[in-house]
Amino acid sequence: MGYPRKLTRRFRAFDNFAISFTIINVISGIFSAFGYGMAAGGPLILVAGWIAVSVMVLFVGAAMAEIASAYPTSGALYFAAGKLARNHRGAWSWFTGWLNFVGQVGGTAATAYAAATFIQAFIALGHPAYEPTGPRTVAITAVILLAQALANTYTVDLVVVVTRISVWWLAGGVTLIVGCLVVIPDGHRSPAFITHFVNDTGFTSGVYAALLGLLVTSWTYTGFDGSFHMSEETVRSTVSTPRGIVRAIAWSAVAGLALMLALVYSIDDYAATAAASAPPVRVLVDGLGTGVAGLLLLVVIGSMLFCGLANMTSNARQIFAFSRDGAMPGSRRWHTVSPRTRTPVNAVWLAAGCSFVLTVPGTWSHTAFAAIISVNVVGMYLAYGIPIFLRLRLKGEFRPGPWNLGRWGVPVARIAVVWIGLSSVLFVLPHALPITPTTFNYAPIALVAVVLVATVWWFATARRRFSGPVSYGSPDEVAAMDLI
C-alpha cells in the first residue's frame, strides 16, 4: 500500500471480527433507540424493520468488505476513495476522511454518553431520590472516556483481550436478557402483536412514520468499518478484514432479532412503557422485577463500555492514518507511534479529547447532543458510500483482492449506494411534530456546517498540499523502512 509498517500485527481473524461486532453492539443500539421505535411504527416496524435494514446493511458491509480486501490499510475509507477515484483523488479522499473522522468521533462520544445515561438509570433504580442531570452525565462521560483512553494507550494486547471478552459478554448478555424475558414474566403478548402498528410521531402519514422507524436499526449498525481501520494490525488482513466485517453484521442481525422479539413480546402497558424515560428498562422492571432488572442493566452498561472502548480504538487508527497523509492540523504529532507499546498514543488522546468536547453541550441541552448523534450516523454512512460509489464508476477496472464478490460485486454495490442514500435522507428529515426547539432535528444544520468547513478549508489551503494517500516508495523501499 506504500507505507512503512509502524503498527504491530497482533489482531487475528477473530479479533478483527470482535472489533466490529463490539462497535455495532446490538444491546447498546437497541436499548438506546427502542423507545423511539415504539412511537415510529411500533412492534411491526421494530421487528420487520430490523430484518429489512439488516439485509440492506449486509449489502453495504459486503460492498465495503470487497474494497477492504483490495486496500487493507488503517486509512480505510478515505484511502480507498483516493485510490478508486479517476479524477480529483485528493478531493474525494479529503471529504471522505473528514466525514469519517466526524462520524468516528461522534460515535465514541455517543457511546460514552449513552453509558453515562444508563449508569445514572441504574443508580436511580436503587436510589429513587437520585436525580440524573446534564452536568452529572457529562462528568461521568469524562471519566469513561479517560478510562478508555488509558486502556488504548498502554498496550494493544489489552485491547485485544478486552475485545475478545466483549464478544462473549455480548453473546452471553443477549442470551441472558432474552432467556429472562422468555421464562420469568407471567405472560407475554400474543404472536399477532408484531403486526401492531403505532404512529405517535405527530405526522399523519403512516408510511412516513414507518420509514422513520427504520432509523432504530440504522442507528445500531454503525462502526463496522472498525475492522477496516484495524487491518494494518490484522494477520492475513486481505481475507480476515472482509470476513470480520460481514460476519460482524450477520451475527449482529441474528442476535439483535432475538433481543428485539424478546423486548417487544414482553411489553406490558404499551402507553406507559412508551412514555417512560427509558422504555427498555421499564420493560425489564415490569416483567422481571427491580432486582433482576438491575442486574441486567449492569449487562447493558458493560456492553456500552466495551462498545466505547472499541470505538475509540477504531477512531484513533483513522486519525493516525489521516495524519500520516498530512490531512490534519499538526499531522506530525498525531501519527507518531509509541516505541514501547506500538500504539498511536497521541491519536488516542485526540480522539478522547474531541469526543469529550462533543458531549459538553449535554450539560445544558440534550437536543444539541442528539443532533451530534445524527451527524455521527450520516457522516459514517456517507463515508461508507463514497468509496463504494467510486468502485461502481470503475466498473471492470476495479482490481479486487483475494476476498471478492465476483460478478455480484456491482449489483451488491448498487444496492448499497441506494440504501445509504435513502437512510441518509431519513436522518436529516424532521422526526416528530410539532416542530419545536426540543423536537427539531438539528442534524442537517450540523452536517452542512461540517461539510462547509471542510469545503472552505479545501479550497483555501488543503487542495495545494493534500493530493490523497501518500506513497513512501516502491514495495522494496518501503519494506526497508519497516519500523518493526
C-alpha positions in Angstrom: 0.0 0.0 0.0 3.1 2.3 0.0 3.5 2.8 3.8 6.3 1.7 6.1 5.0 -0.6 8.8 4.6 1.1 12.2 1.8 -0.9 13.8 2.3 -4.5 15.1 0.0 -7.2 13.7 -1.5 -8.6 16.9 -5.1 -9.0 15.7 -6.1 -12.4 14.4 -9.3 -13.0 12.4 -11.5 -13.4 15.5 -10.1 -10.2 17.0 -10.8 -8.3 13.8 -14.4 -9.6 13.8 -14.7 -8.7 17.5 -13.9 -5.0 16.9 -16.9 -4.5 14.5 -19.2 -6.8 16.5 -18.5 -4.9 19.6 -18.9 -1.5 18.0 -22.2 -2.5 16.3 -23.3 -3.7 19.8 -26.9 -4.7 19.4 -27.6 -4.4 23.2 -26.4 -0.8 23.2 -28.1 0.1 20.0 -31.5 -1.5 20.7 -31.7 -0.3 24.3 -30.8 3.3 23.2 -33.3 3.5 20.4 -36.2 1.2 21.4 -38.4 4.0 22.8 -38.2 6.0 19.5 -39.3 2.9 17.6 -42.3 2.4 19.8 -43.6 5.7 18.6 -42.5 5.4 15.0 -44.1 2.2 13.7 -44.4 0.2 16.9 -43.9 -3.6 17.0 -44.4 -4.0 13.3 -41.6 -1.7 12.3 -39.3 -2.7 15.2 -39.3 -6.3 14.1 -39.9 -6.1 10.3 -37.7 -3.0 10.2 -34.9 -4.9 11.9 -35.0 -7.7 9.4 -35.2 -5.4 6.4 -32.5 -3.0 7.4 -30.2 -5.8 8.5 -30.4 -7.2 4.9 -29.6 -3.8 3.5 -26.7 -3.3 5.8 -25.3 -6.7 4.8 -25.2 -5.3 1.2 -23.3 -2.3 2.5 -21.0 -4.4 4.5 -20.3 -6.8 1.6 -19.5 -4.0 -0.7 -17.2 -2.4 1.9 -15.6 -5.8 2.6 -14.6 -6.2 -1.1 -12.9 -2.8 -1.0 -11.2 -3.6 2.3 -9.7 -6.8 0.8 -8.2 -4.7 -2.0 -6.9 -1.8 0.3 -6.3 -3.2 3.8 -4.9 0.0 5.5 -5.7 2.0 8.6 -6.9 4.8 6.4 -9.6 2.5 5.2 -12.4 4.5 3.6 -10.6 7.7 2.7 -7.5 5.7 1.4 -9.8 3.6 -0.8 -11.6 6.7 -2.1 -8.3 8.2 -3.1 -7.3 5.1 -4.9 -10.6 4.4 -6.6 -11.3 7.9 -7.9 -10.4 8.5 -11.6 -10.1 12.3 -11.1 -9.7 14.7 -8.2 -8.4 12.0 -6.0 -7.3 14.5 -3.3 -10.8 16.0 -3.0 -12.6 12.6 -2.9 -10.1 11.4 -0.2 -10.3 14.6 1.8 -14.1 14.8 2.1 -14.4 11.0 2.8 -11.7 11.3 5.5 -13.4 14.2 7.3 -16.8 12.7 7.1 -15.3 9.5 8.6 -13.5 11.5 11.3 -16.6 13.3 12.3 -18.6 10.1 12.4 -15.9 8.3 14.4 -15.6 11.0 17.0 -19.4 11.3 17.2 -19.7 7.5 17.7 -17.1 7.5 20.5 -18.8 10.4 22.2 -22.3 9.0 21.8 -21.4 5.6 23.2 -19.7 7.1 26.3 -22.7 9.5 26.8 -25.2 6.6 26.5 -23.3 4.6 29.0 -23.3 7.5 31.4 -27.0 7.9 31.0 -27.7 4.2 31.8 -25.3 4.3 34.7 -27.5 7.0 36.2 -30.6 5.0 35.4 -29.0 2.1 37.4 -28.3 4.4 40.3 -31.8 5.8 40.3 -33.2 2.2 40.2 -31.7 1.6 43.7 -31.9 5.2 45.0 -35.1 6.8 43.8 -34.0 10.1 45.3 -31.1 10.3 42.9 -31.7 12.9 40.1 -29.8 12.5 36.8 -28.7 15.9 35.5 -26.8 17.1 32.4 -23.7 18.1 34.3 -23.6 14.7 36.1 -24.0 12.9 32.8 -21.1 14.9 31.2 -18.9 14.3 34.3 -19.5 10.5 34.2 -18.8 10.6 30.4 -15.5 12.3 31.0 -14.5 9.5 33.4 -15.5 6.8 30.9 -13.5 8.5 28.1 -10.5 8.8 30.4 -10.5 5.1 31.3 -11.0 4.1 27.7 -8.1 6.3 26.5 -5.8 4.9 29.2 -6.7 1.3 28.1 -5.9 2.2 24.5 -2.7 4.0 25.5 -0.7 1.3 27.3 -1.0 -1.7 25.1 -2.9 -3.1 22.1 -2.6 -6.5 23.8 -5.0 -5.3 26.5 -7.5 -4.0 23.8 -7.2 -7.4 22.0 -8.1 -9.3 25.2 -10.9 -6.9 26.1 -12.5 -7.1 22.6 -12.4 -10.9 22.9 -14.1 -10.8 26.2 -16.7 -8.3 24.8 -17.8 -10.8 22.2 -18.7 -13.3 24.8 -20.2 -10.6 27.1 -22.5 -9.5 24.2 -23.4 -13.1 23.3 -24.0 -14.0 26.9 -25.8 -10.8 27.6 -28.2 -11.2 24.8 -28.8 -14.9 25.8 -29.4 -13.9 29.4 -31.7 -11.0 28.7 -33.7 -13.0 26.2 -33.8 -16.0 28.5 -35.1 -14.0 31.4 -37.7 -12.2 29.3 -39.0 -15.6 28.0 -39.0 -17.5 31.2 -39.7 -15.1 34.1 -42.7 -12.9 33.1 -46.2 -14.2 34.0 -47.4 -13.6 30.5 -46.5 -12.3 27.0 -48.2 -10.6 24.1 -49.9 -12.8 21.5 -48.0 -13.8 18.4 -50.0 -11.4 16.3 -48.7 -8.4 18.4 -45.8 -8.0 16.0 -48.3 -6.8 13.4 -49.4 -3.9 15.6 -48.6 -0.5 14.1 -48.2 2.7 16.0 -47.8 6.3 14.8 -47.2 8.7 17.6 -44.7 10.9 15.7 -47.3 13.6 15.0 -47.2 13.0 11.2 -50.4 11.9 9.6 -48.6 9.7 7.1 -48.2 6.1 8.4 -45.7 5.4 5.6 -43.5 8.3 6.7 -43.7 7.2 10.3 -42.7 3.6 9.3 -39.7 5.0 7.4 -38.6 6.9 10.4 -38.9 3.7 12.4 -36.3 2.1 10.3 -33.8 4.5 11.9 -33.8 2.4 15.1 -32.0 -0.4 13.3 -29.8 2.1 11.3 -28.7 3.7 14.5 -27.4 0.3 15.7 -25.5 -0.6 12.5 -22.7 1.9 12.6 -19.0 1.4 13.2 -18.4 -1.9 11.3 -15.6 0.0 9.4 -13.7 -0.7 12.6 -12.4 -4.0 11.1 -11.2 -2.0 8.1 -9.3 0.5 10.3 -7.6 -2.3 12.2 -6.4 -4.1 9.0 -2.8 -3.0 9.3 -2.8 -4.7 12.7 -4.5 -7.9 11.5 -2.9 -11.1 10.4 -3.8 -12.1 6.8 -5.7 -8.8 6.5 -6.8 -9.2 2.9 -9.0 -12.1 4.0 -9.5 -11.6 7.7 -10.7 -8.0 7.5 -13.5 -8.5 4.9 -14.7 -11.6 6.8 -14.7 -9.7 10.0 -17.0 -7.0 8.5 -19.5 -9.4 7.1 -19.6 -11.8 10.0 -20.0 -9.0 12.5 -23.1 -7.7 10.6 -24.5 -11.2 10.2 -24.2 -12.3 13.8 -25.5 -8.9 15.0 -28.5 -9.4 12.8 -29.3 -12.7 14.4 -28.6 -11.6 18.0 -30.5 -8.3 17.5 -33.6 -10.0 16.2 -33.8 -12.3 19.2 -33.4 -9.4 21.6 -35.9 -7.2 19.7 -38.5 -10.0 19.7 -38.0 -10.6 23.5 -38.5 -7.0 24.3 -41.5 -6.5 22.1 -43.4 -9.5 23.4 -42.6 -8.5 27.0 -44.2 -5.1 26.8 -46.9 -4.9 29.4 -48.6 -1.4 29.3 -47.7 -0.1 25.9 -48.6 3.6 26.6 -46.8 3.7 29.9 -43.8 2.0 28.6 -43.6 4.3 25.6 -43.9 7.3 27.9 -41.1 6.1 30.2 -37.7 7.9 30.2 -36.0 4.6 29.3 -38.7 2.2 27.8 -36.5 -0.9 27.7 -35.7 -0.5 31.4 -39.5 -0.2 32.0 -40.0 -3.5 30.1 -37.3 -5.2 32.3 -38.8 -3.8 35.6 -42.4 -4.7 34.7 -41.6 -8.2 33.6 -38.7 -9.2 35.9 -38.8 -7.0 39.0 -36.4 -4.4 40.2 -33.7 -6.8 41.3 -33.3 -8.8 38.1 -33.8 -5.7 36.0 -30.9 -4.0 37.9 -28.6 -7.0 37.2 -29.5 -7.0 33.5 -29.0 -3.2 33.4 -25.4 -3.9 34.5 -25.0 -6.2 31.5 -26.3 -3.4 29.3 -23.9 -0.8 30.8 -21.0 -3.3 30.4 -21.9 -3.7 26.7 -21.8 0.1 26.2 -18.4 0.4 27.9 -17.0 -2.4 25.7 -18.5 -0.7 22.6 -16.9 2.7 23.6 -13.5 1.1 24.0 -13.6 -0.5 20.6 -15.0 2.7 19.1 -12.0 4.7 20.5 -9.6 2.1 19.1 -11.0 2.4 15.6 -11.3 6.2 16.0 -7.6 6.5 16.9 -6.5 4.4 13.9 -8.4 6.7 11.5 -6.8 9.7 13.0 -3.4 8.1 12.8 -3.8 7.2 9.1 -5.3 10.5 8.1 -2.5 12.4 9.8 0.1 10.1 8.2 -1.0 11.6 4.9 -0.8 15.1 6.2 -4.6 15.8 6.2 -5.0 17.1 9.8 -3.7 20.1 11.6 -0.5 19.1 13.4 -0.3 15.8 11.5 3.2 15.1 12.5 2.1 14.9 16.2 -1.0 12.6 15.6 0.7 9.9 13.5 3.5 9.2 15.9 3.6 5.8 17.5 4.9 4.9 21.0 8.1 2.9 20.6 7.2 1.0 23.7 3.6 0.0 23.1 3.4 0.4 19.3 0.2 2.3 19.6 -0.7 5.8 18.2 -0.9 7.3 21.7 -1.4 10.9 20.6 -4.2 9.9 18.2 -5.9 8.1 21.1 -5.9 11.2 23.3 -7.0 13.4 20.4 -10.0 11.1 19.8 -10.8 11.2 23.6 -10.5 15.0 23.7 -12.6 15.7 20.6 -15.3 13.2 21.9 -15.5 15.0 25.2 -15.9 18.4 23.5 -18.9 17.0 21.6 -20.5 15.9 24.9 -20.1 19.3 26.6 -23.4 20.7 25.2 -25.1 17.9 27.0 -24.5 20.0 30.2 -27.3 22.3 29.2 -29.0 20.8 26.2 -29.8 17.2 25.3 -31.2 18.3 21.9 -27.8 19.6 20.7 -26.2 16.3 21.6 -28.9 14.4 19.7 -28.0 16.3 16.6 -24.4 15.3 17.0 -25.5 11.6 17.2 -27.4 12.1 13.9 -24.4 13.7 12.3 -22.3 10.8 13.5 -24.5 8.3 11.6 -24.9 10.4 8.5 -21.2 11.1 8.4 -20.3 7.5 8.8 -22.7 6.3 6.1 -21.7 8.9 3.6 -18.1 7.9 4.2 -19.1 4.3 3.6 -20.9 5.3 0.4 -18.3 7.3 -1.3 -15.7 4.5 -2.0 -18.5 2.1 -2.9 -19.8 4.7 -5.4 -16.3 5.2 -6.8 -15.9 1.5 -7.1 -19.1 1.4 -9.2 -17.7 4.1 -11.5 -14.6 2.0 -12.2 -16.7 -1.0 -13.4 -14.3 -3.6 -14.8 -11.2 -1.5 -14.0 -11.6 -2.3 -10.3 -8.9 -4.8 -9.1 -10.4 -6.9 -6.3 -8.5 -8.5 -3.5 -8.5 -12.2 -2.5 -11.9 -11.8 -0.9 -14.4 -10.6 -3.5 -18.0 -11.0 -4.7 -17.1 -11.9 -8.3 -19.9 -11.0 -10.8 -22.1 -10.0 -7.9 -19.8 -7.1 -6.8 -21.5 -4.5 -9.0 -25.2 -5.3 -8.2 -24.4 -5.5 -4.4 -22.6 -2.1 -4.6 -25.5 -0.5 -6.4 -28.0 -1.7 -3.7 -25.6 -0.5 -1.0 -25.4 3.0 -2.5 -29.2 3.3 -2.9 -29.7 2.3 0.7 -27.0 4.7 2.0 -28.7 7.5 0.1 -32.2 6.7 1.4 -31.1 6.2 5.1 -29.0 9.4 5.0 -32.1 11.4 3.8 -34.2 9.9 6.6 -31.7 11.0 9.2 -31.9 14.7 8.2 -35.7 14.8 7.8 -38.0 16.0 10.7 -38.5 13.2 13.2 -41.5 14.5 15.1 -44.4 17.0 15.1 -45.0 19.7 16.2 -41.5 21.0 15.4 -40.2 22.8 18.5 -36.7 23.7 19.8 -36.9 20.3 21.6 -38.1 18.2 18.7 -36.3 20.0 15.9 -33.7 17.8 14.0 -30.5 19.8 14.1 -28.6 17.2 12.1 -28.9 18.9 8.6 -27.6 22.2 10.1 -24.7 20.5 11.9 -23.9 18.4 8.8 -23.9 21.4 6.5 -21.6 23.2 8.9 -19.1 20.3 8.9 -19.2 20.0 5.1 -18.9 23.8 4.7 -15.9 24.0 6.9 -14.2 21.1 5.1 -15.0 22.8 1.7 -13.7 26.2 2.7 -10.6 24.6 4.1 -10.1 22.5 0.9 -10.3 25.5 -1.4 -8.3 27.8 0.9 -5.2 25.7 1.5 -5.7 21.9 1.5 -6.0 21.4 -2.2 -2.5 22.7 -2.7 -0.9 20.4 -0.2 -3.1 17.3 0.0 -3.3 15.0 -3.0 -4.7 11.9 -1.3 -2.9 8.9 0.1 0.9 9.3 0.2 3.3 6.6 -1.2 6.6 6.4 0.6 8.2 4.4 -2.2 8.3 1.1 -4.1 7.5 -2.1 -2.2 11.2 -2.9 -1.7 11.9 0.7 -0.5 9.0 0.6 1.9 10.0 -2.8 3.2 13.4 -1.4 4.1 11.7 1.4 6.1 9.6 -1.0 8.2 10.0 0.0 11.8 9.2 -3.4 13.3 
